Amino acid sequence: MPSEIFNDQFDVIVIGAGINGAGIARDAAMRGLKVLLLDKGDIGSGTSSWSTRLIHGGLRYLEYGELGLVRESLRERECLMKIAPHLVRPLRILVPMYKHGQRGVWKIRAGMIAYDVLSLGKSLPHHRMLTVSETLQQAPGLNRKDLLGAAVYFDAQVEYAERLVLENALSAVEHGATVITYARVDKFQIQDGKVCGVEFTRLQSPPSNVQRLNSGVQDEMSRGEEGGLAPALTPTPQGSSPIIREGSDVEHHSASAPIVINAAGPWIDQVLGANGQDSSRRIGGTKGSHLIVAPFGGAPENTIYVEAETDRRPFFIIPWNGNYLIGTTDIRYDADPDHVRIEAEEIEYLLRETNRVIPNAQLTRAQILYTYSGVRPLPFVTEKDEQSITRKHFIRASQHLDNLFSIVGGKLTTYRSLAEETVDLIFKRLGRSKPACTTIQAALPGAVARRRAAGLCELPEATSHRLARIYGTRSSEVAQLISDDPSLNKVFDQETGAIAAEVVFAFKHELAQTLSDCLLRRTMVGLNSTCGLKAVDAAASIAQKHLGWSASRVAQETGAYRMEISGRFRR
């Protein structure tokens, strides 16, 4: 039987700490609800980490007449640039037009005008149409054959989508939510045909050097010197979440709430099926894959959005994190999302199309730094082609169990409005009047104005710039650690300039449980050109010295990280 670890009744339990789940938890907590957020992996470790990292209105959605979605996306883009300016920044995009393209000059011009009309009142500039010579001045490396010119427009980029998810979770915690990672939901608790809670299995958490997830929750998971999470980790082929095996160092728990929100993304049907709910499909996901390459011959200064010759699907070539991100593909995917990976055909497709658009690139597989793939949690349809499946979100009620709802679809850009709609529904089901939603203007933690503490050390300009880019105003909290212990100012990754204080900060203040959490979704070192492999030992040594890790735990964590990278990022 599961053991009760919570004395209080929750108002809502959210399954899945991706962008939708974290956004729902934040909004609900800010409106005074008692929230429990669970995830079988880390915060933002699933689909939210595998996007093209854009906050965009969806120019392509105009082709399918989804004006409402474009309008909503453009409104939310504007909102995110205001509440998270350290993470979401304007992105200039060049759309080359070629003679034999499916989307001709007039079609592209009409799309740009419609985009501008739907963007009225927004802060980003309107589009411009460029001549051939103007286009080549801005992107000299473009293929000149049959080039007719280009359009230039603006959207936005979230360079580190992982941190956008994290800051939503941190804000939820600040407002009283409880967040538990590495917690797999095993069963719904049911009474009189209604959901009344969940039972879940949790990997034993690291020892007491890790900050408690919520001041109202006792950390009953720590046992012995190791308290090790790593020994129970067995990465899946993609490594997106651990496999919890019977006999591992786990604990079984339950929590009660009258409302359960299934925000597990492409795992929604798995959660429902494993818990005896109807087997009808809600998710008909498509796979999107990306290549990361170093700067190359003819590489553009700005983002290129261009139609592929093979299938006429537009794809991006984006300056990102000091390298280039190329993608994405859009392929039906019916297998386990934990096992998604790029296929050889996708690699060849992206390389071939990039080399066609930028002839001097001459990219080969050998120049790929790494790749990543994810599954879009789109609604299940049988006949539409992949590109035309709607990107709208839907809140689906269970057919057999009252007060259980699943979030189908959605995207990074519109997570906040999805969360607002979901929390409005929660209040309705609880029979309580709903307070006003404030997330449309309430800044995320890294954008909140903070008073600089007296006596903080002065950091080198490069370090200050890096910290501001990743942590925003919370960089002063990282600097405070250095003031308390100057040895934490040491750089442990030369490529990114990451410093030791960031490792300590990840575990003490940002809910990290493992070295993978720290490198891949907190410090972002794991997304450098070597996937953090040159920094993993140094990071573990910092944790050993400053967080009390034993030699055994260091070996376990570094081994688990290398295993995850070998399965997760492929060439």
C-alpha positions, 0 to 999 in steps of 0.5 A: 500500500502507498504511504501518505506523505501529504497531510493537506488536501490538494486542489489539483494534481498536475501530471507532467512538468513540461511547459504546459504542466508547469504553466498550469501549476504556476497559474493555479498556485498564483490564484490560491489553489493548492497544487501538486506537480509531478513528473516521471523525469525532470522539469522540462526534460521531455518534449519542451526540450526538443522544439525549434526554440521559437516563440512565434505567431505561426506564419505557416498556420495562415495557409490552413486558415487558422487565424484564431491560432495565429492571433492568439500566438502573436498575443502570447509572443508579445506577452512572453517578451514582456514577462521573460525578456531575459529568455525570449528575444526578438528574432529577425527571419529572412524568407528567400523566394525562388522561381519554382517554389510552391509559395510564390512572391504574391502568396508570401507577400499576402501572408506577410500582410496578413501577419502584420494585420494580426500583429497590430499593436505589437512591438516588433517591426512589420515585414519588408520585401527585399529585391535580389540584391538586397537579399544577397546583401543580407545573406550572401551565402544564399543560392542565387539560382532562380532567386526572386528576392526575400521577405523579412519579418520578426518573431521571437526565440527562446534560446533555452526553452528548458529555462522557460519551463523551469522558471514557471515551475520555480514561480509555482513553488514561490506561490506555494505549489509542491513540485516532485520530479522523478515521480511516476504516476501509477494509478488514479484513486477513484471514488464514486466515479470521480478522481480523488487523487493519484498513487505514484512511485518516486525515486529516492531523492539525493541527500539533504544538501538538495533544497526541499521542493516545498517548505511544507513537505518533509524530505523523507527520501534521504537514506544513508550517505549516498541518498543516491538518485543515480543508482536507480537511473537506467536511461531509455534510448533517448534518455528522456526519463529514467526507468523505475524498476521494481527493487530500485531504491524507490518509495510509493506514495499517494496524494489526494485532490478532486481534480487531476490534469493530465499534461503529460504531452505525448505520454498522455495516452500512456498515463491514461492506459496504464491507469485503466482509462479508455484506450481511445487515442487522443495523441497522434504525434509527429516527430520533429528532428533537428541538427546542431552544427558549428558555423559553416561556409555561407552561414547566415547572420540571421535566421533563414526560413525557406521551403524545402525542395523535397516536400515543399515544407518550410524549415529553419536555419537558425543561429543558436547558442554559438552554433546553428540549429537546422530543422525541423522534420514532421513525420508521423510517430506512433511508437513510445515517445521515450524511444524517439530518435532521428533517422538517417533519412531525416539527417540526409534530408536536412543536410541536402536541403541546407546545402542546396539553399547555401551551396558553400555550406557543404555540410556532411554527417561528420560536421554534425555536433549532435542531433535531437528529436521529439514528439509533438503532442498533436491531436489524433487524426487519421487522414490529414497530412502531418503539416495540416494537423492543427497546433491548437490545444484542447482540454479533453475530459475523461469519458469514464472518470469525472474531473480528470482532464487531458491536455492535447496539443499546444505549443511553447508560444501559447502555454500561458493562455492554455494554462489560463483556460485550464485553471478557469475550468478547475475553478468551475469544477471546484464550484469556486469563484475564480480570481483574475488570472495575472500571468499575462503581466506577472514577470517570471522569476528571472525578470523580477526587479531585485535589489542588489545586495550589499557587498556582492563581488564584481564579476568579469564582464563575460561572466556577468553577461552569461549569468544575465543571459541564463538567469536574468535578475536571479544572477545576483543570487548566483553572485551572492554565492561567490561573495560567500565563497570566492572559490565558486567563481572558478570557470569549469567549462571553457566553452561556455564560461560557466562557473562553479557557483552555477552548479551549487545554485542548480541544486540549492535553488533550482530543484536539480536532482541529478547532474543531468538536471544541472548540466542540461536544464539549469546551467545549459552547459550540456547544450554546448558543442560537446554536450557538456562531456568535457565539463562533466567531471569538473561539475561533479567535483564541484558537487563533491566539494561544495554539496558533500557528494561522496566519491561513489556518487560522483562516479554514479552521476558522471556515468549516468550523464555519459550514458544519457548523452550517448543515447540522447544526442546522436550523430 
